[in-house]
Amino acid sequence: MKVTINGTAHELPDGATVAQAVRILTANRSGVAVAVNDEVVSRGAWDSTALAEDDRVEVLTAVQGG
C-alpha cells in the first residue's frame, strides 16, 4: 500500500503500523511524535495502529541545539 511519510511516498506492506513507518525514518523512540492524517497517535498506540492506503504520516523528532 502507498502512504506518504513526511511528504514522501513510501510503499508499505498491507497492515503496516505506525511503528513500522517511524522506523523508516528513525530508530529513536524517544523525542518522536507522530500524526496520521493530522491526528496525533500516542506512543503507546504505535504498534497497534494500522495504516491504510493513502494515509499521511508526519514523524517529528526533537532536535537539540543552541
GICORQUI-V313841 format. One line per field, one symbol per residue. phi: phi as a letter, one per 30 degrees, with the letter a starting at -180 (. if undefined). psi: psi as a letter, one per 40 degrees, with the letter a starting at -180 (. if undefined). Layout:
# GICORQUI-V313841
phi->???
psi->???
This chain:
# GICORQUI-V313841
phi->.cbcchicdbcbdeieceedddddcaddccibbbbchicdcdedcedccdcbeidccccccdbcaa
psi->ihihhfehhihiiheiiddddddddieieifhihhhfehhhideeddehiiiheihhhhhihhha.
